[in-house]
Structures are given as structure tokens and as C-alpha cells.
Amino acid sequence: MDPHHVETIAERRIREAQERGELDNLPGAGKPLPSLDRPYHEDWWINGLIEREQLDLTGAMNPTMALRKEAHDMPATLRDVPREESVRAIVEDYNRRVKLDRLRPAAGPQMPPIAKVLDVEETVAVWREHRRQVEEQARARAEDERRGWEQAEAERRAAVWWRRLLRTYRG
């Protein structure tokens, strides 16, 4: 070590913590920093916070952009809706809000962005197809499970039969 080197308070505290083992087994120890492959951005820390905490910033968006994001996420939103009437109501409510958004006055000389109106029938058809696939997969899983139970029951019965047969000849 350099004899002219003066150890700072921070360096001393880090060294002492290392000697006590307080810095052992920390998450990510020995691994490269995860953001090294990304280009530098001034707001790196806020982007990291949003990603790490999985924050939904839809409420902070421009209303039109929030509607566009909602349209993009609509298939995933409707995936767990159980009834067709509910799907229709959700899409019709979205379309109503899009039309209201279009009535807002434009701010500035440029044409404001607009969100698209969704075709209710097309969206319901996509939902129906997804529900059909989910139900088909559930039926297939139930059928596989039933066959497995039947196979296990048949094997159990055969084993019982063989045990009885062997007991009869032994005893």
C-alpha cells in the first residue's frame, strides 16, 4: 500500500464492514451491474424504480396516451372476464371515453394524438375464441386427469387381485 495514502472515513468503514463479514452474501454480489448494457439516461434511477417496483404510471399519462395503452392492454384485461355482457360493457365504456376525449380542445397548433375506437363485435369474437381455447384446455386437462385416475384404479385393482390369488395359493 502507498505510504502516502490517507484512508478516508468511508474507505475505513467499508474495510471494517468487510472484515466483520457484513458485506458477504449480499444480493448481486460478484455479478456485474444490471444496467451496464443500457445506454446512459438522465432518469436512470426513476426508470429503475418504476421497473423494480412495477409501478403503473397510467394515471400520470396524458389521457389520450392512457386510452391508447388501455386499448393495447384490452385483450389481457378481458382475459379473465367471465361473461360476454361484461366484455361488451367494458369495451363500450372504453369507446365512450375515447369519444369524450376527442371532444377536448386541442392545445397548440399541432393535431393532438387520438385513441382508436375498438370494434365491439371484433373484440367480443377475440374474447370468445380465447374462452373457447381455455375451456378446451381445461377439458383436456380434466380428461387426462380422469384417465390417470382410471389407470391408477385399474392398477390398484390388478394388484389387489394378484395379492388375493397369491394368498389363496400360499395359505
SEKE-350671 format. One record per residue: residue number from 0; x, y, z of N, C-alpha, C in turn. Coordinates in nm, 4 decimals. Example, Ala and Ser with C-alpha at 12.3 -4.5 7.8 and 13.67 -1.06 7.14 Angstrom:
2
[0 [1.3190 -0.5690 0.7800] [1.2300 -0.4500 0.7800] [1.3200 -0.3300 0.7800]]
[1 [1.2850 -0.2250 0.7080] [1.3670 -0.1060 0.7140] [1.2900 0.0030 0.7870]]
***
This chain:
171
[0 [0.0846 -0.1174 0.0000] [0.0000 0.0000 0.0000] [0.0894 0.1242 0.0000]]
[1 [0.0403 0.2268 -0.0603] [0.1143 0.3519 -0.0707] [0.1247 0.4167 0.0680]]
[2 [0.2446 0.4487 0.1129] [0.2583 0.5081 0.2468] [0.1966 0.6468 0.2562]]
[3 [0.1788 0.7127 0.1424] [0.1222 0.8476 0.1432] [-0.0302 0.8462 0.1329]]
[4 [-0.0847 0.7258 0.1189] [-0.2303 0.7129 0.1045] [-0.2974 0.7399 0.2391]]
[5 [-0.3941 0.8269 0.2373] [-0.4698 0.8561 0.3580] [-0.6055 0.7888 0.3423]]
[6 [-0.6387 0.7038 0.4356] [-0.7654 0.6312 0.4291] [-0.8781 0.7256 0.4707]]
[7 [-0.9784 0.7365 0.3840] [-1.0924 0.8224 0.4175] [-1.1841 0.7496 0.5143]]
[8 [-1.2742 0.8235 0.5726] [-1.3699 0.7649 0.6669] [-1.4533 0.6585 0.5967]]
[9 [-1.4981 0.6874 0.4749] [-1.5811 0.5919 0.4007] [-1.5033 0.4643 0.3717]]
[10 [-1.3789 0.4783 0.3245] [-1.2975 0.3605 0.2953] [-1.2745 0.2771 0.4207]]
[11 [-1.2493 0.3437 0.5342] [-1.2253 0.2724 0.6591] [-1.3496 0.1962 0.7022]]
[12 [-1.4653 0.2596 0.6926] [-1.5896 0.1925 0.7334] [-1.6204 0.0733 0.6423]]
[13 [-1.5952 0.0886 0.5130] [-1.6168 -0.0230 0.4196] [-1.5223 -0.1373 0.4538]]
[14 [-1.3939 -0.1053 0.4757] [-1.2957 -0.2083 0.5096] [-1.3340 -0.2803 0.6385]]
[15 [-1.3754 -0.2051 0.7396] [-1.4143 -0.2665 0.8674] [-1.5376 -0.3558 0.8509]]
[16 [-1.6336 -0.3100 0.7709] [-1.7539 -0.3913 0.7470] [-1.7175 -0.5192 0.6732]]
[17 [-1.6243 -0.5106 0.5777] [-1.5785 -0.6302 0.5069] [-1.5094 -0.7266 0.6031]]
[18 [-1.4283 -0.6732 0.6914] [-1.3584 -0.7580 0.7885] [-1.4563 -0.8276 0.8827]]
[19 [-1.5642 -0.7596 0.9189] [-1.6658 -0.8195 1.0065] [-1.7569 -0.9149 0.9295]]
[20 [-1.7493 -0.9137 0.7954] [-1.8323 -1.0032 0.7147] [-1.9711 -0.9494 0.6863]]
[21 [-1.9936 -0.8217 0.7120] [-2.1265 -0.7636 0.6928] [-2.1619 -0.7456 0.5453]]
[22 [-2.0626 -0.7508 0.4588] [-2.0892 -0.7322 0.3162] [-2.0884 -0.8649 0.2401]]
[23 [-2.0791 -0.9761 0.3131] [-2.0813 -1.1082 0.2495] [-2.2241 -1.1460 0.2127]]
[24 [-2.2385 -1.2196 0.1050] [-2.3676 -1.2758 0.0617] [-2.4755 -1.1709 0.0359]]
[25 [-2.4369 -1.0551 -0.0104] [-2.5369 -0.9551 -0.0482] [-2.5961 -0.9929 -0.1832]]
[26 [-2.7226 -0.9564 -0.2093] [-2.7809 -0.9878 -0.3401] [-2.6991 -0.9217 -0.4514]]
[27 [-2.6676 -0.9979 -0.5525] [-2.5934 -0.9448 -0.6664] [-2.4429 -0.9419 -0.6453]]
[28 [-2.3947 -0.9934 -0.5330] [-2.2509 -0.9922 -0.5055] [-2.1774 -1.0739 -0.6110]]
[29 [-2.0712 -1.0163 -0.6655] [-1.9911 -1.0861 -0.7647] [-2.0501 -1.0847 -0.9044]]
[30 [-2.1619 -1.0158 -0.9221] [-2.2268 -1.0096 -1.0534] [-2.2110 -0.8683 -1.1097]]
[31 [-2.2095 -0.8556 -1.2430] [-2.1999 -0.7207 -1.2996] [-2.3273 -0.6414 -1.2719]]
[32 [-2.3139 -0.5117 -1.2720] [-2.4309 -0.4268 -1.2515] [-2.5295 -0.4493 -1.3655]]
[33 [-2.6586 -0.4626 -1.3365] [-2.7555 -0.4985 -1.4405] [-2.7758 -0.3915 -1.5470]]
[34 [-2.7430 -0.2675 -1.5184] [-2.7725 -0.1608 -1.6142] [-2.6536 -0.1252 -1.7025]]
[35 [-2.5446 -0.1992 -1.6953] [-2.4263 -0.1634 -1.7735] [-2.4478 -0.1761 -1.9234]]
[36 [-2.5391 -0.2626 -1.9668] [-2.5617 -0.2820 -2.1097] [-2.6572 -0.1781 -2.1679]]
[37 [-2.7193 -0.0976 -2.0833] [-2.8137 0.0040 -2.1314] [-2.7418 0.1372 -2.1514]]
[38 [-2.7871 0.2152 -2.2504] [-2.7269 0.3476 -2.2665] [-2.7634 0.4371 -2.1475]]
[39 [-2.6766 0.5322 -2.1186] [-2.6996 0.6218 -2.0054] [-2.8216 0.7093 -2.0323]]
[40 [-2.9026 0.7253 -1.9316] [-3.0187 0.8128 -1.9397] [-3.0239 0.8938 -1.8115]]
[41 [-3.0594 1.0214 -1.8246] [-3.0618 1.1095 -1.7073] [-3.1528 1.0569 -1.5966]]
[42 [-3.2612 0.9943 -1.6350] [-3.3587 0.9469 -1.5365] [-3.3420 0.7986 -1.5064]]
[43 [-3.2187 0.7488 -1.5105] [-3.1944 0.6064 -1.4880] [-3.2509 0.5587 -1.3551]]
[44 [-3.2413 0.6420 -1.2546] [-3.2850 0.5992 -1.1207] [-3.4365 0.5869 -1.1125]]
[45 [-3.5101 0.6791 -1.1763] [-3.6567 0.6721 -1.1718] [-3.7055 0.5562 -1.2575]]
[46 [-3.6391 0.5341 -1.3732] [-3.6760 0.4194 -1.4570] [-3.6512 0.2881 -1.3832]]
[47 [-3.5404 0.2819 -1.3100] [-3.5115 0.1625 -1.2311] [-3.6146 0.1409 -1.1217]]
[48 [-3.6566 0.2493 -1.0578] [-3.7587 0.2402 -0.9530] [-3.8908 0.1904 -1.0106]]
[49 [-3.9301 0.2453 -1.1245] [-4.0557 0.2048 -1.1886] [-4.0507 0.0566 -1.2248]]
[50 [-3.9392 0.0140 -1.2808] [-3.9246 -0.1266 -1.3205] [-3.9205 -0.2186 -1.1984]]
[51 [-3.8421 -0.1822 -1.0992] [-3.8252 -0.2663 -0.9803] [-3.9548 -0.2791 -0.9009]]
[52 [-4.0260 -0.1679 -0.8845] [-4.1495 -0.1682 -0.8052] [-4.2723 -0.2008 -0.8897]]
[53 [-4.2529 -0.2171 -1.0215] [-4.3614 -0.2476 -1.1149] [-4.4765 -0.1481 -1.0990]]
[54 [-4.4412 -0.0205 -1.1034] [-4.5402 0.0853 -1.0849] [-4.6224 0.1042 -1.2115]]
[55 [-4.7499 0.1311 -1.1946] [-4.8387 0.1606 -1.3067] [-4.8522 0.3120 -1.3150]]
[56 [-4.7972 0.3695 -1.4202] [-4.7973 0.5152 -1.4343] [-4.9076 0.5651 -1.5264]]
[57 [-5.0080 0.4827 -1.5492] [-5.1162 0.5222 -1.6385] [-5.1821 0.6509 -1.5905]]
[58 [-5.1973 0.6664 -1.4602] [-5.2612 0.7862 -1.4052] [-5.1819 0.9128 -1.4304]]
[59 [-5.0517 0.9009 -1.4536] [-4.9675 1.0176 -1.4780] [-4.9558 1.0494 -1.6271]]
[60 [-5.0162 0.9668 -1.7112] [-5.0048 0.9855 -1.8564] [-5.1063 1.0877 -1.9070]]
[61 [-5.0764 1.1397 -2.0233] [-5.1731 1.2191 -2.0979] [-5.2965 1.1302 -2.1172]]
[62 [-5.4187 1.1833 -2.1027] [-5.5385 1.0992 -2.1122] [-5.5470 1.0185 -2.2424]]
[63 [-5.5086 1.0777 -2.3531] [-5.5141 1.0057 -2.4804] [-5.4148 0.8902 -2.4817]]
[64 [-5.2962 0.9138 -2.4295] [-5.1965 0.8074 -2.4255] [-5.2405 0.6964 -2.3297]]
[65 [-5.3075 0.7338 -2.2211] [-5.3592 0.6326 -2.1283] [-5.4653 0.5472 -2.1979]]
[66 [-5.5493 0.6103 -2.2803] [-5.6504 0.5352 -2.3554] [-5.5841 0.4421 -2.4572]]
[67 [-5.4784 0.4895 -2.5222] [-5.4069 0.4041 -2.6172] [-5.3465 0.2831 -2.5463]]
[68 [-5.2896 0.3066 -2.4289] [-5.2327 0.1956 -2.3514] [-5.3432 0.0991 -2.3101]]
[69 [-5.4576 0.1527 -2.2716] [-5.5701 0.0674 -2.2327] [-5.6155 -0.0183 -2.3510]]
[70 [-5.6204 0.0407 -2.4711] [-5.6588 -0.0357 -2.5905] [-5.5567 -0.1463 -2.6180]]
[71 [-5.4302 -0.1144 -2.6005] [-5.3243 -0.2133 -2.6222] [-5.3362 -0.3285 -2.5231]]
[72 [-5.3715 -0.2969 -2.3989] [-5.3820 -0.3985 -2.2933] [-5.5193 -0.4645 -2.2867]]
[73 [-5.6127 -0.4247 -2.3721] [-5.7509 -0.4731 -2.3633] [-5.7623 -0.6263 -2.3698]]
[74 [-5.6936 -0.6957 -2.4609] [-5.7077 -0.8423 -2.4618] [-5.6696 -0.9059 -2.3279]]
[75 [-5.5619 -0.8585 -2.2676] [-5.5211 -0.9134 -2.1375] [-5.6213 -0.8756 -2.0288]]
[76 [-5.6776 -0.7557 -2.0384] [-5.7762 -0.7111 -1.9397] [-5.9008 -0.7978 -1.9462]]
[77 [-5.9430 -0.8326 -2.0668] [-6.0677 -0.9080 -2.0850] [-6.0497 -1.0581 -2.0642]]
[78 [-5.9271 -1.1039 -2.0551] [-5.8992 -1.2469 -2.0488] [-5.9758 -1.3174 -1.9369]]
[79 [-5.9861 -1.2556 -1.8211] [-6.0493 -1.3216 -1.7066] [-6.1935 -1.2779 -1.6830]]
[80 [-6.2496 -1.2000 -1.7749] [-6.3891 -1.1579 -1.7598] [-6.4778 -1.2778 -1.7923]]
[81 [-6.5697 -1.3144 -1.7016] [-6.6431 -1.4399 -1.7195] [-6.7612 -1.4345 -1.8167]]
[82 [-6.8197 -1.3151 -1.8380] [-6.9430 -1.3106 -1.9178] [-6.9288 -1.2161 -2.0367]]
[83 [-6.9935 -1.2540 -2.1464] [-6.9880 -1.1737 -2.2685] [-7.0485 -1.0355 -2.2468]]
[84 [-7.1554 -1.0270 -2.1682] [-7.2190 -0.8970 -2.1423] [-7.1200 -0.8025 -2.0743]]
[85 [-7.0393 -0.8571 -1.9849] [-6.9393 -0.7752 -1.9157] [-6.8320 -0.7278 -2.0129]]
[86 [-6.7922 -0.8140 -2.1052] [-6.6929 -0.7759 -2.2062] [-6.7473 -0.6608 -2.2900]]
[87 [-6.8711 -0.6760 -2.3350] [-6.9334 -0.5693 -2.4147] [-6.9383 -0.4384 -2.3364]]
[88 [-6.9759 -0.4458 -2.2100] [-6.9868 -0.3247 -2.1274] [-6.8506 -0.2571 -2.1121]]
[89 [-6.7453 -0.3359 -2.0926] [-6.6112 -0.2792 -2.0766] [-6.5667 -0.2099 -2.2047]]
[90 [-6.5872 -0.2749 -2.3195] [-6.5442 -0.2167 -2.4474] [-6.6284 -0.0934 -2.4805]]
[91 [-6.7588 -0.1001 -2.4556] [-6.8444 0.0164 -2.4824] [-6.8070 0.1338 -2.3927]]
[92 [-6.7715 0.1072 -2.2669] [-6.7267 0.2139 -2.1771] [-6.5966 0.2753 -2.2282]]
[93 [-6.5047 0.1911 -2.2741] [-6.3795 0.2412 -2.3310] [-6.4089 0.3318 -2.4513]]
[94 [-6.4945 0.2847 -2.5428] [-6.5276 0.3640 -2.6621] [-6.5923 0.4969 -2.6243]]
[95 [-6.6772 0.4963 -2.5213] [-6.7412 0.6205 -2.4755] [-6.6344 0.7192 -2.4272]]
[96 [-6.5358 0.6695 -2.3521] [-6.4295 0.7574 -2.3020] [-6.3410 0.8089 -2.4153]]
[97 [-6.3194 0.7273 -2.5192] [-6.2415 0.7728 -2.6351] [-6.3150 0.8873 -2.7039]]
[98 [-6.4458 0.8715 -2.7222] [-6.5238 0.9765 -2.7893] [-6.5260 1.1047 -2.7069]]
[99 [-6.5347 1.0923 -2.5750] [-6.5280 1.2113 -2.4891] [-6.3908 1.2771 -2.4984]]
[100 [-6.2860 1.1969 -2.5068] [-6.1505 1.2506 -2.5174] [-6.1338 1.3299 -2.6467]]
[101 [-6.1990 1.2855 -2.7521] [-6.1878 1.3557 -2.8807] [-6.2567 1.4921 -2.8780]]
[102 [-6.3459 1.5125 -2.7842] [-6.4154 1.6406 -2.7732] [-6.3321 1.7461 -2.7008]]
[103 [-6.2232 1.7057 -2.6368] [-6.1384 1.8027 -2.5671] [-6.0734 1.8949 -2.6694]]
[104 [-6.0616 2.0222 -2.6373] [-5.9961 2.1137 -2.7315] [-5.8464 2.0839 -2.7410]]
[105 [-5.7926 2.1034 -2.8608] [-5.6501 2.0793 -2.8838] [-5.5692 2.1921 -2.8216]]
[106 [-5.4575 2.1576 -2.7613] [-5.3675 2.2575 -2.7035] [-5.2496 2.2731 -2.7981]]
[107 [-5.2400 2.3875 -2.8614] [-5.1296 2.4112 -2.9524] [-5.1712 2.3934 -3.0971]]
[108 [-5.0802 2.4269 -3.1891] [-5.1130 2.4233 -3.3315] [-5.1120 2.2828 -3.3920]]
[109 [-5.0495 2.1874 -3.3269] [-5.0394 2.0539 -3.3851] [-5.1654 1.9731 -3.3578]]
[110 [-5.1900 1.8803 -3.4486] [-5.3022 1.7884 -3.4313] [-5.2730 1.6984 -3.3118]]
[111 [-5.3628 1.6902 -3.2152] [-5.3360 1.6066 -3.0977] [-5.3468 1.4578 -3.1330]]
[112 [-5.2801 1.3736 -3.0576] [-5.2936 1.2299 -3.0830] [-5.4349 1.1847 -3.0479]]
[113 [-5.4809 1.0825 -3.1159] [-5.6138 1.0296 -3.0844] [-5.6021 0.8802 -3.0561]]
[114 [-5.6933 0.8338 -2.9738] [-5.7005 0.6906 -2.9438] [-5.8049 0.6297 -3.0356]]
[115 [-5.7853 0.5041 -3.0706] [-5.8788 0.4401 -3.1627] [-5.9997 0.3855 -3.0873]]
[116 [-6.1121 0.3848 -3.1574] [-6.2337 0.3221 -3.1058] [-6.2229 0.1736 -3.1392]]
[117 [-6.2569 0.0887 -3.0432] [-6.2496 -0.0559 -3.0655] [-6.3808 -0.1075 -3.1223]]
[118 [-6.3708 -0.2023 -3.2135] [-6.4889 -0.2685 -3.2679] [-6.5379 -0.3682 -3.1628]]
[119 [-6.6579 -0.3442 -3.1115] [-6.7117 -0.4267 -3.0030] [-6.7244 -0.5715 -3.0479]]
[120 [-6.7821 -0.5937 -3.1667] [-6.8044 -0.7311 -3.2137] [-6.6723 -0.8054 -3.2356]]
[121 [-6.5743 -0.7365 -3.2910] [-6.4438 -0.7991 -3.3139] [-6.3765 -0.8341 -3.1804]]
[122 [-6.3844 -0.7429 -3.0848] [-6.3249 -0.7673 -2.9530] [-6.3941 -0.8833 -2.8833]]
[123 [-6.5276 -0.8889 -2.8931] [-6.6028 -0.9991 -2.8320] [-6.5669 -1.1309 -2.9008]]
[124 [-6.5482 -1.1281 -3.0331] [-6.5110 -1.2505 -3.1057] [-6.3741 -1.3015 -3.0595]]
[125 [-6.2796 -1.2105 -3.0403] [-6.1471 -1.2496 -2.9905] [-6.1605 -1.3081 -2.8499]]
[126 [-6.2434 -1.2452 -2.7656] [-6.2665 -1.2950 -2.6291] [-6.3283 -1.4347 -2.6323]]
[127 [-6.4298 -1.4529 -2.7206] [-6.4944 -1.5846 -2.7326] [-6.3937 -1.6925 -2.7716]]
[128 [-6.3097 -1.6613 -2.8700] [-6.2095 -1.7577 -2.9160] [-6.1135 -1.7930 -2.8023]]
[129 [-6.0712 -1.6920 -2.7286] [-5.9819 -1.7180 -2.6151] [-6.0517 -1.8053 -2.5111]]
[130 [-6.1783 -1.7745 -2.4800] [-6.2536 -1.8541 -2.3821] [-6.2691 -1.9986 -2.4304]]
[131 [-6.2944 -2.0150 -2.5610] [-6.3087 -2.1495 -2.6162] [-6.1791 -2.2278 -2.5975]]
[132 [-6.0656 -2.1638 -2.6271] [-5.9363 -2.2307 -2.6108] [-5.9102 -2.2661 -2.4644]]
[133 [-5.9424 -2.1744 -2.3735] [-5.9217 -2.2000 -2.2307] [-6.0080 -2.3171 -2.1851]]
[134 [-6.1354 -2.3175 -2.2282] [-6.2258 -2.4262 -2.1896] [-6.1800 -2.5594 -2.2494]]
[135 [-6.1310 -2.5550 -2.3732] [-6.0803 -2.6763 -2.4384] [-5.9593 -2.7315 -2.3624]]
[136 [-5.8695 -2.6432 -2.3227] [-5.7527 -2.6860 -2.2457] [-5.7946 -2.7427 -2.1105]]
[137 [-5.8938 -2.6802 -2.0472] [-5.9417 -2.7296 -1.9173] [-6.0048 -2.8678 -1.9334]]
[138 [-6.0835 -2.8853 -2.0406] [-6.1434 -3.0171 -2.0657] [-6.0356 -3.1218 -2.0898]]
[139 [-5.9336 -3.0857 -2.1678] [-5.8248 -3.1801 -2.1966] [-5.7505 -3.2169 -2.0679]]
[140 [-5.7242 -3.1172 -1.9815] [-5.6580 -3.1467 -1.8539] [-5.7449 -3.2372 -1.7676]]
[141 [-5.8760 -3.2084 -1.7632] [-5.9673 -3.2908 -1.6831] [-5.9724 -3.4331 -1.7378]]
[142 [-5.9744 -3.4467 -1.8701] [-5.9771 -3.5796 -1.9321] [-5.8480 -3.6555 -1.9020]]
[143 [-5.7341 -3.5872 -1.9113] [-5.6059 -3.6513 -1.8779] [-5.6040 -3.6948 -1.7318]]
[144 [-5.6551 -3.6091 -1.6461] [-5.6586 -3.6421 -1.5032] [-5.7507 -3.7617 -1.4778]]
[145 [-5.8667 -3.7623 -1.5455] [-5.9608 -3.8734 -1.5294] [-5.8971 -4.0035 -1.5763]]
[146 [-5.8291 -3.9993 -1.6936] [-5.7615 -4.1188 -1.7442] [-5.6532 -4.1655 -1.6476]]
[147 [-5.5816 -4.0711 -1.5897] [-5.4781 -4.1065 -1.4922] [-5.5374 -4.1757 -1.3704]]
[148 [-5.6519 -4.1223 -1.3221] [-5.7183 -4.1849 -1.2074] [-5.7684 -4.3249 -1.2433]]
[149 [-5.8264 -4.3370 -1.3629] [-5.8750 -4.4686 -1.4057] [-5.7606 -4.5683 -1.4165]]
[150 [-5.6487 -4.5237 -1.4720] [-5.5314 -4.6103 -1.4854] [-5.4809 -4.6522 -1.3476]]
[151 [-5.4726 -4.5573 -1.2558] [-5.4257 -4.5884 -1.1205] [-5.5214 -4.6848 -1.0513]]
[152 [-5.6517 -4.6632 -1.0706] [-5.7517 -4.7518 -1.0095] [-5.7417 -4.8926 -1.0687]]
[153 [-5.7226 -4.9026 -1.2002] [-5.7087 -5.0339 -1.2642] [-5.5836 -5.1055 -1.2125]]
[154 [-5.4746 -5.0314 -1.1979] [-5.3516 -5.0913 -1.1455] [-5.3712 -5.1362 -1.0010]]
[155 [-5.4417 -5.0559 -0.9219] [-5.4678 -5.0922 -0.7826] [-5.5517 -5.2192 -0.7755]]
[156 [-5.6560 -5.2267 -0.8593] [-5.7417 -5.3459 -0.8605] [-5.6637 -5.4700 -0.9030]]
[157 [-5.5785 -5.4540 -1.0043] [-5.4978 -5.5674 -1.0504] [-5.4039 -5.6139 -0.9399]]
[158 [-5.3459 -5.5197 -0.8684] [-5.2554 -5.5562 -0.7592] [-5.3313 -5.6292 -0.6498]]
[159 [-5.4521 -5.5830 -0.6183] [-5.5342 -5.6492 -0.5163] [-5.5682 -5.7905 -0.5622]]
[160 [-5.6045 -5.8046 -0.6888] [-5.6397 -5.9355 -0.7439] [-5.5223 -6.0312 -0.7316]]
[161 [-5.4015 -5.9854 -0.7702] [-5.2830 -6.0708 -0.7618] [-5.2523 -6.1068 -0.6163]]
[162 [-5.2664 -6.0125 -0.5241] [-5.2408 -6.0432 -0.3825] [-5.3372 -6.1496 -0.3320]]
[163 [-5.4646 -6.1365 -0.3689] [-5.5634 -6.2372 -0.3278] [-5.5287 -6.3746 -0.3851]]
[164 [-5.4909 -6.3747 -0.5125] [-5.4560 -6.5004 -0.5779] [-5.3359 -6.5660 -0.5096]]
[165 [-5.2336 -6.4870 -0.4811] [-5.1143 -6.5411 -0.4159] [-5.1455 -6.5887 -0.2742]]
[166 [-5.2310 -6.5169 -0.2008] [-5.2702 -6.5586 -0.0663] [-5.3454 -6.6910 -0.0702]]
[167 [-5.4274 -6.7074 -0.1732] [-5.5056 -6.8298 -0.1860] [-5.4134 -6.9494 -0.2048]]
[168 [-5.3112 -6.9376 -0.2900] [-5.2220 -7.0500 -0.3174] [-5.1185 -7.0705 -0.2078]]
[169 [-5.0854 -6.9680 -0.1335] [-4.9874 -6.9811 -0.0252] [-5.0527 -7.0395 0.0998]]
[170 [-5.1707 -6.9930 0.1230] [-5.2299 -7.0214 0.2507] [-5.3096 -7.1413 0.2593]]
***
